[in-house]
Amino acid sequence: MEIYCDMNRLPWEQHPTVQGVSIQKVITQARFGSESPSILMVKIPSGVEVPEHIHERSEDILCILSGRGTMWIDGVGEIPMHQGVVIRVPRNTRHRIFDVTDDLLVYDVFSPGIM
């Protein structure tokens, strides 16, 4: 089990389900143990949408590092995404990202971990 990582040395990968979105697996249960949250860096280019989906077991916490877009969360509505915004999506809640007008870079935490 690892206890640290250097993000500068981690590869970027294609998101497993959303074409055009890239992820960097910073903290994963496979590397840091089954009790670990999952932490990803996520790049969403301008014009790309993340379709509506649900994380049944995990809450999703997004910290917007740069870019602009909009997130829709069921029961809440639309939330502007820009640098400095932190969004908490409760587990089992429908949500999506759209209207990305400036490439988004997101620090994304899932608890409990999803990978």
Chimera marker file (.cmm) of the C-alpha trace (Angstrom):
<marker_set name="trace">
<marker id="1" x="0.000" y="0.000" z="0.000" r="1" g="1" b="0" radius="0.5"/>
<marker id="2" x="1.314" y="3.433" z="-0.962" r="1" g="1" b="0" radius="0.5"/>
<marker id="3" x="1.171" y="6.499" z="1.272" r="1" g="1" b="0" radius="0.5"/>
<marker id="4" x="1.934" y="9.267" z="-1.241" r="1" g="1" b="0" radius="0.5"/>
<marker id="5" x="2.050" y="9.999" z="-4.945" r="1" g="1" b="0" radius="0.5"/>
<marker id="6" x="3.623" y="12.598" z="-7.206" r="1" g="1" b="0" radius="0.5"/>
<marker id="7" x="0.850" y="13.855" z="-9.517" r="1" g="1" b="0" radius="0.5"/>
<marker id="8" x="3.488" y="15.097" z="-11.965" r="1" g="1" b="0" radius="0.5"/>
<marker id="9" x="4.394" y="11.472" z="-12.662" r="1" g="1" b="0" radius="0.5"/>
<marker id="10" x="0.868" y="10.088" z="-13.049" r="1" g="1" b="0" radius="0.5"/>
<marker id="11" x="-0.470" y="9.430" z="-16.559" r="1" g="1" b="0" radius="0.5"/>
<marker id="12" x="-3.660" y="10.931" z="-17.952" r="1" g="1" b="0" radius="0.5"/>
<marker id="13" x="-6.173" y="8.372" z="-19.261" r="1" g="1" b="0" radius="0.5"/>
<marker id="14" x="-9.373" y="8.485" z="-21.287" r="1" g="1" b="0" radius="0.5"/>
<marker id="15" x="-12.418" y="8.471" z="-18.968" r="1" g="1" b="0" radius="0.5"/>
<marker id="16" x="-13.916" y="4.949" z="-19.092" r="1" g="1" b="0" radius="0.5"/>
<marker id="17" x="-17.403" y="6.105" z="-20.133" r="1" g="1" b="0" radius="0.5"/>
<marker id="18" x="-17.294" y="9.760" z="-21.276" r="1" g="1" b="0" radius="0.5"/>
<marker id="19" x="-15.638" y="10.423" z="-24.634" r="1" g="1" b="0" radius="0.5"/>
<marker id="20" x="-13.290" y="13.418" z="-24.619" r="1" g="1" b="0" radius="0.5"/>
<marker id="21" x="-12.876" y="13.543" z="-20.826" r="1" g="1" b="0" radius="0.5"/>
<marker id="22" x="-9.458" y="12.699" z="-19.337" r="1" g="1" b="0" radius="0.5"/>
<marker id="23" x="-8.732" y="11.485" z="-15.810" r="1" g="1" b="0" radius="0.5"/>
<marker id="24" x="-5.656" y="11.158" z="-13.675" r="1" g="1" b="0" radius="0.5"/>
<marker id="25" x="-5.996" y="8.554" z="-10.903" r="1" g="1" b="0" radius="0.5"/>
<marker id="26" x="-4.400" y="10.268" z="-7.916" r="1" g="1" b="0" radius="0.5"/>
<marker id="27" x="-5.651" y="8.075" z="-5.062" r="1" g="1" b="0" radius="0.5"/>
<marker id="28" x="-7.301" y="4.700" z="-5.702" r="1" g="1" b="0" radius="0.5"/>
<marker id="29" x="-8.335" y="1.831" z="-3.487" r="1" g="1" b="0" radius="0.5"/>
<marker id="30" x="-6.176" y="-0.478" z="-5.605" r="1" g="1" b="0" radius="0.5"/>
<marker id="31" x="-3.041" y="1.519" z="-4.703" r="1" g="1" b="0" radius="0.5"/>
<marker id="32" x="-3.905" y="2.925" z="-1.274" r="1" g="1" b="0" radius="0.5"/>
<marker id="33" x="-6.170" y="0.263" z="0.251" r="1" g="1" b="0" radius="0.5"/>
<marker id="34" x="-9.868" y="-0.598" z="0.350" r="1" g="1" b="0" radius="0.5"/>
<marker id="35" x="-10.702" y="2.050" z="2.976" r="1" g="1" b="0" radius="0.5"/>
<marker id="36" x="-9.356" y="4.855" z="0.802" r="1" g="1" b="0" radius="0.5"/>
<marker id="37" x="-11.497" y="7.423" z="-0.978" r="1" g="1" b="0" radius="0.5"/>
<marker id="38" x="-10.910" y="7.816" z="-4.711" r="1" g="1" b="0" radius="0.5"/>
<marker id="39" x="-9.345" y="11.072" z="-5.839" r="1" g="1" b="0" radius="0.5"/>
<marker id="40" x="-9.161" y="11.978" z="-9.512" r="1" g="1" b="0" radius="0.5"/>
<marker id="41" x="-8.072" y="14.962" z="-11.526" r="1" g="1" b="0" radius="0.5"/>
<marker id="42" x="-10.611" y="15.427" z="-14.317" r="1" g="1" b="0" radius="0.5"/>
<marker id="43" x="-10.177" y="17.443" z="-17.532" r="1" g="1" b="0" radius="0.5"/>
<marker id="44" x="-13.382" y="18.341" z="-19.376" r="1" g="1" b="0" radius="0.5"/>
<marker id="45" x="-12.705" y="20.242" z="-22.617" r="1" g="1" b="0" radius="0.5"/>
<marker id="46" x="-14.869" y="23.105" z="-23.783" r="1" g="1" b="0" radius="0.5"/>
<marker id="47" x="-17.984" y="21.820" z="-25.544" r="1" g="1" b="0" radius="0.5"/>
<marker id="48" x="-17.902" y="18.367" z="-23.909" r="1" g="1" b="0" radius="0.5"/>
<marker id="49" x="-20.758" y="17.230" z="-21.647" r="1" g="1" b="0" radius="0.5"/>
<marker id="50" x="-20.785" y="14.636" z="-18.877" r="1" g="1" b="0" radius="0.5"/>
<marker id="51" x="-24.199" y="12.977" z="-19.233" r="1" g="1" b="0" radius="0.5"/>
<marker id="52" x="-26.624" y="12.514" z="-16.367" r="1" g="1" b="0" radius="0.5"/>
<marker id="53" x="-25.505" y="9.734" z="-14.026" r="1" g="1" b="0" radius="0.5"/>
<marker id="54" x="-25.626" y="8.506" z="-10.419" r="1" g="1" b="0" radius="0.5"/>
<marker id="55" x="-22.980" y="7.243" z="-7.997" r="1" g="1" b="0" radius="0.5"/>
<marker id="56" x="-25.068" y="4.813" z="-5.972" r="1" g="1" b="0" radius="0.5"/>
<marker id="57" x="-22.571" y="4.159" z="-3.165" r="1" g="1" b="0" radius="0.5"/>
<marker id="58" x="-20.416" y="7.290" z="-3.069" r="1" g="1" b="0" radius="0.5"/>
<marker id="59" x="-20.755" y="10.970" z="-2.509" r="1" g="1" b="0" radius="0.5"/>
<marker id="60" x="-18.923" y="13.069" z="-5.102" r="1" g="1" b="0" radius="0.5"/>
<marker id="61" x="-17.062" y="16.221" z="-4.045" r="1" g="1" b="0" radius="0.5"/>
<marker id="62" x="-15.754" y="18.431" z="-6.855" r="1" g="1" b="0" radius="0.5"/>
<marker id="63" x="-13.317" y="21.325" z="-6.398" r="1" g="1" b="0" radius="0.5"/>
<marker id="64" x="-13.081" y="23.449" z="-9.530" r="1" g="1" b="0" radius="0.5"/>
<marker id="65" x="-9.455" y="24.461" z="-10.140" r="1" g="1" b="0" radius="0.5"/>
<marker id="66" x="-9.978" y="26.232" z="-13.462" r="1" g="1" b="0" radius="0.5"/>
<marker id="67" x="-12.427" y="26.636" z="-16.331" r="1" g="1" b="0" radius="0.5"/>
<marker id="68" x="-16.144" y="27.303" z="-16.606" r="1" g="1" b="0" radius="0.5"/>
<marker id="69" x="-19.220" y="25.149" z="-16.963" r="1" g="1" b="0" radius="0.5"/>
<marker id="70" x="-22.523" y="24.272" z="-15.327" r="1" g="1" b="0" radius="0.5"/>
<marker id="71" x="-23.521" y="21.342" z="-13.141" r="1" g="1" b="0" radius="0.5"/>
<marker id="72" x="-27.119" y="20.217" z="-12.720" r="1" g="1" b="0" radius="0.5"/>
<marker id="73" x="-28.005" y="18.280" z="-9.554" r="1" g="1" b="0" radius="0.5"/>
<marker id="74" x="-31.413" y="16.664" z="-9.089" r="1" g="1" b="0" radius="0.5"/>
<marker id="75" x="-33.383" y="18.538" z="-6.429" r="1" g="1" b="0" radius="0.5"/>
<marker id="76" x="-30.964" y="21.485" z="-6.467" r="1" g="1" b="0" radius="0.5"/>
<marker id="77" x="-30.858" y="22.771" z="-10.039" r="1" g="1" b="0" radius="0.5"/>
<marker id="78" x="-27.997" y="24.424" z="-11.911" r="1" g="1" b="0" radius="0.5"/>
<marker id="79" x="-24.734" y="25.428" z="-10.248" r="1" g="1" b="0" radius="0.5"/>
<marker id="80" x="-22.091" y="27.543" z="-11.996" r="1" g="1" b="0" radius="0.5"/>
<marker id="81" x="-18.690" y="25.851" z="-12.088" r="1" g="1" b="0" radius="0.5"/>
<marker id="82" x="-15.627" y="28.125" z="-11.933" r="1" g="1" b="0" radius="0.5"/>
<marker id="83" x="-12.382" y="28.393" z="-10.009" r="1" g="1" b="0" radius="0.5"/>
<marker id="84" x="-12.890" y="28.192" z="-6.253" r="1" g="1" b="0" radius="0.5"/>
<marker id="85" x="-16.310" y="26.501" z="-6.332" r="1" g="1" b="0" radius="0.5"/>
<marker id="86" x="-16.720" y="23.273" z="-4.340" r="1" g="1" b="0" radius="0.5"/>
<marker id="87" x="-19.764" y="21.100" z="-5.056" r="1" g="1" b="0" radius="0.5"/>
<marker id="88" x="-20.991" y="18.137" z="-2.993" r="1" g="1" b="0" radius="0.5"/>
<marker id="89" x="-23.219" y="15.637" z="-4.797" r="1" g="1" b="0" radius="0.5"/>
<marker id="90" x="-24.827" y="13.251" z="-2.278" r="1" g="1" b="0" radius="0.5"/>
<marker id="91" x="-24.727" y="9.557" z="-3.066" r="1" g="1" b="0" radius="0.5"/>
<marker id="92" x="-27.517" y="8.211" z="-5.285" r="1" g="1" b="0" radius="0.5"/>
<marker id="93" x="-28.266" y="11.681" z="-6.729" r="1" g="1" b="0" radius="0.5"/>
<marker id="94" x="-28.615" y="12.332" z="-10.460" r="1" g="1" b="0" radius="0.5"/>
<marker id="95" x="-26.238" y="14.970" z="-11.822" r="1" g="1" b="0" radius="0.5"/>
<marker id="96" x="-24.542" y="16.101" z="-15.032" r="1" g="1" b="0" radius="0.5"/>
<marker id="97" x="-22.061" y="18.671" z="-16.362" r="1" g="1" b="0" radius="0.5"/>
<marker id="98" x="-22.825" y="20.775" z="-19.429" r="1" g="1" b="0" radius="0.5"/>
<marker id="99" x="-22.242" y="24.181" z="-21.043" r="1" g="1" b="0" radius="0.5"/>
<marker id="100" x="-18.465" y="23.895" z="-20.599" r="1" g="1" b="0" radius="0.5"/>
<marker id="101" x="-17.288" y="27.166" z="-22.124" r="1" g="1" b="0" radius="0.5"/>
<marker id="102" x="-13.700" y="27.080" z="-20.835" r="1" g="1" b="0" radius="0.5"/>
<marker id="103" x="-11.789" y="23.806" z="-20.282" r="1" g="1" b="0" radius="0.5"/>
<marker id="104" x="-12.556" y="22.538" z="-16.768" r="1" g="1" b="0" radius="0.5"/>
<marker id="105" x="-9.939" y="21.096" z="-14.427" r="1" g="1" b="0" radius="0.5"/>
<marker id="106" x="-11.570" y="19.425" z="-11.436" r="1" g="1" b="0" radius="0.5"/>
<marker id="107" x="-10.147" y="17.832" z="-8.280" r="1" g="1" b="0" radius="0.5"/>
<marker id="108" x="-12.761" y="15.103" z="-7.706" r="1" g="1" b="0" radius="0.5"/>
<marker id="109" x="-13.138" y="13.061" z="-4.492" r="1" g="1" b="0" radius="0.5"/>
<marker id="110" x="-15.399" y="10.015" z="-4.099" r="1" g="1" b="0" radius="0.5"/>
<marker id="111" x="-16.165" y="8.681" z="-0.636" r="1" g="1" b="0" radius="0.5"/>
<marker id="112" x="-16.252" y="5.790" z="-0.242" r="1" g="1" b="0" radius="0.5"/>
<marker id="113" x="-13.897" y="5.206" z="-3.143" r="1" g="1" b="0" radius="0.5"/>
<marker id="114" x="-15.130" y="3.965" z="-6.513" r="1" g="1" b="0" radius="0.5"/>
<marker id="115" x="-11.895" y="2.448" z="-7.846" r="1" g="1" b="0" radius="0.5"/>
<link id1="1" id2="2" r="1" g="1" b="0" radius="0.2"/>
<link id1="2" id2="3" r="1" g="1" b="0" radius="0.2"/>
<link id1="3" id2="4" r="1" g="1" b="0" radius="0.2"/>
<link id1="4" id2="5" r="1" g="1" b="0" radius="0.2"/>
<link id1="5" id2="6" r="1" g="1" b="0" radius="0.2"/>
<link id1="6" id2="7" r="1" g="1" b="0" radius="0.2"/>
<link id1="7" id2="8" r="1" g="1" b="0" radius="0.2"/>
<link id1="8" id2="9" r="1" g="1" b="0" radius="0.2"/>
<link id1="9" id2="10" r="1" g="1" b="0" radius="0.2"/>
<link id1="10" id2="11" r="1" g="1" b="0" radius="0.2"/>
<link id1="11" id2="12" r="1" g="1" b="0" radius="0.2"/>
<link id1="12" id2="13" r="1" g="1" b="0" radius="0.2"/>
<link id1="13" id2="14" r="1" g="1" b="0" radius="0.2"/>
<link id1="14" id2="15" r="1" g="1" b="0" radius="0.2"/>
<link id1="15" id2="16" r="1" g="1" b="0" radius="0.2"/>
<link id1="16" id2="17" r="1" g="1" b="0" radius="0.2"/>
<link id1="17" id2="18" r="1" g="1" b="0" radius="0.2"/>
<link id1="18" id2="19" r="1" g="1" b="0" radius="0.2"/>
<link id1="19" id2="20" r="1" g="1" b="0" radius="0.2"/>
<link id1="20" id2="21" r="1" g="1" b="0" radius="0.2"/>
<link id1="21" id2="22" r="1" g="1" b="0" radius="0.2"/>
<link id1="22" id2="23" r="1" g="1" b="0" radius="0.2"/>
<link id1="23" id2="24" r="1" g="1" b="0" radius="0.2"/>
<link id1="24" id2="25" r="1" g="1" b="0" radius="0.2"/>
<link id1="25" id2="26" r="1" g="1" b="0" radius="0.2"/>
<link id1="26" id2="27" r="1" g="1" b="0" radius="0.2"/>
<link id1="27" id2="28" r="1" g="1" b="0" radius="0.2"/>
<link id1="28" id2="29" r="1" g="1" b="0" radius="0.2"/>
<link id1="29" id2="30" r="1" g="1" b="0" radius="0.2"/>
<link id1="30" id2="31" r="1" g="1" b="0" radius="0.2"/>
<link id1="31" id2="32" r="1" g="1" b="0" radius="0.2"/>
<link id1="32" id2="33" r="1" g="1" b="0" radius="0.2"/>
<link id1="33" id2="34" r="1" g="1" b="0" radius="0.2"/>
<link id1="34" id2="35" r="1" g="1" b="0" radius="0.2"/>
<link id1="35" id2="36" r="1" g="1" b="0" radius="0.2"/>
<link id1="36" id2="37" r="1" g="1" b="0" radius="0.2"/>
<link id1="37" id2="38" r="1" g="1" b="0" radius="0.2"/>
<link id1="38" id2="39" r="1" g="1" b="0" radius="0.2"/>
<link id1="39" id2="40" r="1" g="1" b="0" radius="0.2"/>
<link id1="40" id2="41" r="1" g="1" b="0" radius="0.2"/>
<link id1="41" id2="42" r="1" g="1" b="0" radius="0.2"/>
<link id1="42" id2="43" r="1" g="1" b="0" radius="0.2"/>
<link id1="43" id2="44" r="1" g="1" b="0" radius="0.2"/>
<link id1="44" id2="45" r="1" g="1" b="0" radius="0.2"/>
<link id1="45" id2="46" r="1" g="1" b="0" radius="0.2"/>
<link id1="46" id2="47" r="1" g="1" b="0" radius="0.2"/>
<link id1="47" id2="48" r="1" g="1" b="0" radius="0.2"/>
<link id1="48" id2="49" r="1" g="1" b="0" radius="0.2"/>
<link id1="49" id2="50" r="1" g="1" b="0" radius="0.2"/>
<link id1="50" id2="51" r="1" g="1" b="0" radius="0.2"/>
<link id1="51" id2="52" r="1" g="1" b="0" radius="0.2"/>
<link id1="52" id2="53" r="1" g="1" b="0" radius="0.2"/>
<link id1="53" id2="54" r="1" g="1" b="0" radius="0.2"/>
<link id1="54" id2="55" r="1" g="1" b="0" radius="0.2"/>
<link id1="55" id2="56" r="1" g="1" b="0" radius="0.2"/>
<link id1="56" id2="57" r="1" g="1" b="0" radius="0.2"/>
<link id1="57" id2="58" r="1" g="1" b="0" radius="0.2"/>
<link id1="58" id2="59" r="1" g="1" b="0" radius="0.2"/>
<link id1="59" id2="60" r="1" g="1" b="0" radius="0.2"/>
<link id1="60" id2="61" r="1" g="1" b="0" radius="0.2"/>
<link id1="61" id2="62" r="1" g="1" b="0" radius="0.2"/>
<link id1="62" id2="63" r="1" g="1" b="0" radius="0.2"/>
<link id1="63" id2="64" r="1" g="1" b="0" radius="0.2"/>
<link id1="64" id2="65" r="1" g="1" b="0" radius="0.2"/>
<link id1="65" id2="66" r="1" g="1" b="0" radius="0.2"/>
<link id1="66" id2="67" r="1" g="1" b="0" radius="0.2"/>
<link id1="67" id2="68" r="1" g="1" b="0" radius="0.2"/>
<link id1="68" id2="69" r="1" g="1" b="0" radius="0.2"/>
<link id1="69" id2="70" r="1" g="1" b="0" radius="0.2"/>
<link id1="70" id2="71" r="1" g="1" b="0" radius="0.2"/>
<link id1="71" id2="72" r="1" g="1" b="0" radius="0.2"/>
<link id1="72" id2="73" r="1" g="1" b="0" radius="0.2"/>
<link id1="73" id2="74" r="1" g="1" b="0" radius="0.2"/>
<link id1="74" id2="75" r="1" g="1" b="0" radius="0.2"/>
<link id1="75" id2="76" r="1" g="1" b="0" radius="0.2"/>
<link id1="76" id2="77" r="1" g="1" b="0" radius="0.2"/>
<link id1="77" id2="78" r="1" g="1" b="0" radius="0.2"/>
<link id1="78" id2="79" r="1" g="1" b="0" radius="0.2"/>
<link id1="79" id2="80" r="1" g="1" b="0" radius="0.2"/>
<link id1="80" id2="81" r="1" g="1" b="0" radius="0.2"/>
<link id1="81" id2="82" r="1" g="1" b="0" radius="0.2"/>
<link id1="82" id2="83" r="1" g="1" b="0" radius="0.2"/>
<link id1="83" id2="84" r="1" g="1" b="0" radius="0.2"/>
<link id1="84" id2="85" r="1" g="1" b="0" radius="0.2"/>
<link id1="85" id2="86" r="1" g="1" b="0" radius="0.2"/>
<link id1="86" id2="87" r="1" g="1" b="0" radius="0.2"/>
<link id1="87" id2="88" r="1" g="1" b="0" radius="0.2"/>
<link id1="88" id2="89" r="1" g="1" b="0" radius="0.2"/>
<link id1="89" id2="90" r="1" g="1" b="0" radius="0.2"/>
<link id1="90" id2="91" r="1" g="1" b="0" radius="0.2"/>
<link id1="91" id2="92" r="1" g="1" b="0" radius="0.2"/>
<link id1="92" id2="93" r="1" g="1" b="0" radius="0.2"/>
<link id1="93" id2="94" r="1" g="1" b="0" radius="0.2"/>
<link id1="94" id2="95" r="1" g="1" b="0" radius="0.2"/>
<link id1="95" id2="96" r="1" g="1" b="0" radius="0.2"/>
<link id1="96" id2="97" r="1" g="1" b="0" radius="0.2"/>
<link id1="97" id2="98" r="1" g="1" b="0" radius="0.2"/>
<link id1="98" id2="99" r="1" g="1" b="0" radius="0.2"/>
<link id1="99" id2="100" r="1" g="1" b="0" radius="0.2"/>
<link id1="100" id2="101" r="1" g="1" b="0" radius="0.2"/>
<link id1="101" id2="102" r="1" g="1" b="0" radius="0.2"/>
<link id1="102" id2="103" r="1" g="1" b="0" radius="0.2"/>
<link id1="103" id2="104" r="1" g="1" b="0" radius="0.2"/>
<link id1="104" id2="105" r="1" g="1" b="0" radius="0.2"/>
<link id1="105" id2="106" r="1" g="1" b="0" radius="0.2"/>
<link id1="106" id2="107" r="1" g="1" b="0" radius="0.2"/>
<link id1="107" id2="108" r="1" g="1" b="0" radius="0.2"/>
<link id1="108" id2="109" r="1" g="1" b="0" radius="0.2"/>
<link id1="109" id2="110" r="1" g="1" b="0" radius="0.2"/>
<link id1="110" id2="111" r="1" g="1" b="0" radius="0.2"/>
<link id1="111" id2="112" r="1" g="1" b="0" radius="0.2"/>
<link id1="112" id2="113" r="1" g="1" b="0" radius="0.2"/>
<link id1="113" id2="114" r="1" g="1" b="0" radius="0.2"/>
<link id1="114" id2="115" r="1" g="1" b="0" radius="0.2"/>
</marker_set>
